[in-house]
Amino acid sequence: MSISKQIHADLLDMVSKHDYSYMMSDSHSVWESGMVYEKHIKAKIHALCAIHKEDAEALYNEVKAVAGPDYTDYDKNGYGLKYRVINQWFEVYIGLDTISS
């Protein structure tokens, strides 16, 4: 398996297991673990989009599909917490407007 395919597979596995609401935890260890986990997800996205030149929009759609349905705490743009987080991961690569009020 090529390096980019391995990174891709690892990314999708991590996305499927990610706790998208870690930042709301009262536990510092849960928050810290979530921050580190998300940092690794972002690094894989960067490796795939910026280094291996994968199609960022296709990867974005694949990540959303693997992540599953969005949460129902919609912002003014119609995104719940899960998709707001994913949008932030990809904003630099596909120019998503993820600022919510």
C-alpha positions as CSV (number, residue, x, y, z in Angstrom):
1,M,0.0,0.0,0.0
2,S,1.3,3.5,-0.9
3,I,2.0,6.0,1.8
4,S,-0.9,8.3,0.7
5,K,-3.3,5.3,0.7
6,Q,-2.2,4.4,4.2
7,I,-2.6,8.0,5.4
8,H,-6.0,8.1,3.7
9,A,-7.1,4.8,5.4
10,D,-5.8,6.0,8.8
11,L,-7.6,9.4,8.4
12,L,-10.9,7.7,7.7
13,D,-10.5,5.4,10.7
14,M,-9.7,8.3,12.9
15,V,-12.6,10.4,11.6
16,S,-15.0,7.5,12.4
17,K,-13.8,7.3,16.0
18,H,-13.4,11.0,16.8
19,D,-15.3,12.6,19.7
20,Y,-16.5,15.7,18.0
21,S,-17.8,17.2,21.2
22,Y,-14.6,16.7,23.3
23,M,-14.2,20.5,23.7
24,M,-17.3,20.6,25.8
25,S,-16.1,18.0,28.3
26,D,-15.7,19.0,32.0
27,S,-12.7,16.6,32.1
28,H,-9.4,18.1,31.2
29,S,-8.0,14.8,30.2
30,V,-10.9,14.2,27.7
31,W,-10.4,17.7,26.3
32,E,-6.6,17.3,26.0
33,S,-6.9,13.9,24.4
34,G,-9.5,15.3,21.9
35,M,-7.1,18.2,21.0
36,V,-4.2,15.8,20.3
37,Y,-6.5,13.5,18.3
38,E,-7.8,16.4,16.2
39,K,-4.3,17.7,15.7
40,H,-3.4,14.3,14.2
41,I,-6.4,14.3,11.9
42,K,-5.5,17.8,10.7
43,A,-1.9,16.6,10.0
44,K,-3.2,13.8,7.9
45,I,-5.5,16.1,5.9
46,H,-2.6,18.4,5.3
47,A,-0.4,15.5,4.2
48,L,-3.1,14.4,1.7
49,C,-4.2,17.7,0.4
50,A,-1.0,19.8,0.4
51,I,1.7,17.2,0.0
52,H,0.1,14.4,-1.9
53,K,-2.2,16.7,-3.8
54,E,-5.4,14.7,-3.3
55,D,-8.6,16.4,-4.4
56,A,-9.6,18.3,-1.2
57,E,-13.2,18.6,-2.0
58,A,-13.6,14.9,-2.7
59,L,-11.7,14.1,0.5
60,Y,-14.0,16.6,2.4
61,N,-17.1,14.8,1.1
62,E,-15.6,11.4,2.0
63,V,-14.8,12.5,5.5
64,K,-18.3,13.8,6.0
65,A,-19.7,10.5,4.8
66,V,-17.5,8.5,7.2
67,A,-18.3,10.9,10.1
68,G,-22.0,10.2,9.7
69,P,-24.9,12.5,10.3
70,D,-24.3,16.0,11.6
71,Y,-25.5,17.0,15.1
72,T,-28.7,19.1,15.3
73,D,-27.3,22.2,16.9
74,Y,-27.4,24.1,13.7
75,D,-25.7,27.5,13.3
76,K,-26.9,30.3,10.9
77,N,-25.2,28.4,8.0
78,G,-27.1,25.2,8.7
79,Y,-24.2,23.2,10.2
80,G,-24.2,21.3,13.4
81,L,-21.1,20.9,15.6
82,K,-19.7,17.9,13.8
83,Y,-19.8,19.5,10.3
84,R,-18.5,22.8,11.7
85,V,-15.5,21.0,13.0
86,I,-15.0,19.2,9.7
87,N,-15.4,22.4,7.8
88,Q,-12.7,24.0,9.9
89,W,-10.3,21.2,9.0
90,F,-10.8,21.8,5.3
91,E,-11.3,25.6,5.2
92,V,-7.8,26.3,4.1
93,Y,-8.0,23.8,1.2
94,I,-11.4,24.4,-0.2
95,G,-12.4,27.9,1.2
96,L,-15.4,27.0,3.3
97,D,-17.0,29.8,5.2
98,T,-17.3,28.2,8.7
99,I,-17.6,31.3,10.8
100,S,-20.8,31.1,12.8
101,S,-22.5,33.5,15.2
